[in-house]
Amino acid sequence: MKQTIGNSDVADYFIRILQEDDSLSSGIAAIKTLLWVLQETEFDTVQELHSTIQAAVQSMRETDKPMTSVVSGSELFLRFITLAKFDDKTIQEVREIMLGRGKSFLAKLLESRNVVAKQATSFISDGCRILTHARSRTVRDTLILAAKMNKRFHVFVTQSFPDKQGEQMQTELEAEGIECTLILDSAIGYVMETVDMVFVGAEGVVESGGIINRVGTFTMAMCAREMKKPVYVLVESFKFSRLYPLNQRDLPNDYKYSKPSLSDISKAHPLVDYTPPVYITLLFTDLGILTPSAVSDELIKLYL
């Protein structure tokens, strides 16, 4: 008898993964969820498989979790598992090939944060002062790796309203012996003149080389450019997205607002903003160290 997985089952599994492992981003959790759907569901046709995967992605988009990397990660996952030729294969063989490719893809992505961290630590020198925004797992792991390499530096972390994720970032860094100062979001301009560089993560990287990240990133990047401080983005390639926003209004509403707020966004507070590429110095990725203008070329390679 064919096993089916309901939309609520997919959403519950996705949320449970994120609750059980705080180190996972929404994009990785989405890919793990799609692998679970692929493993637990039987299909009669490849078209049915595609439809089931798309329905699973839509179920995750209905949750109140950050959507940017869920969409980009899911698109890349589907692209990667369907690259093989299936003309002379049975549906069971197709399923096994896709599972194998999916697990290989996930294993590569799970290593990508370490690749980024190793690249970015070379830009951290003894005595430097770094400003970062909110809580980025990739930035956190990079700073911890630098500390383990016996580098001594000071980190300024914005509090990041309304959820105050910066406070958690400060706690995690101080637990590793890293000197931290928690600052108000409104103190970015005051602190900027004293720092050497800005490190930020990203929820998504768009075709222009700009980024989608926690609201306030755009303000920080503008201030850094005015004071001639480099802005380095630490991000995994599965967050590369086929979007080309020109301004804040071009971002999809389900990227910008929490799910309950979508019914009336007139008074809703955005969760993310868009930082144009002109404000970004370099992107440290698992594909290498890129300038913003190189992102479009890498996107073409990913989807070819």
Disulfide bonds with the S-S distance in Angstrom:
none
